[in-house]
């Protein structure tokens, strides 16, 4: 075989190898883009889930604070009623004790 024929075959093989390498590079690049897209979709899904869960937590926190505030207000009202009852009882008890002392002294 002549040198020109050999070079022609080498050039043909080199072009074929270059095409195969380029195709392999393109396939790797396509796979990389596909993987990046999948990761981006997963990240977006996670972000949506996180936002939804955070919103649920925030809402539950607001509900808790409202309920706790209502309970605290009820507790304050009960405490005032208890103090008023204690004051009423002290007044009545003192009156009754005084009446009892007067009844004993008579």
Protein Blocks (a to p, Z undefined) as FASTA:
>chain_A
ZZklmmmmmmmmmmmmmmmmmmmmmmmmmmmmmmmmmmmmmmmmmmmmmmmmmmmmmmmm
mmmmmmmmmmmmmmmmmmmmmmmmmmmmmmmmmmmmmmmmmmmmZZ
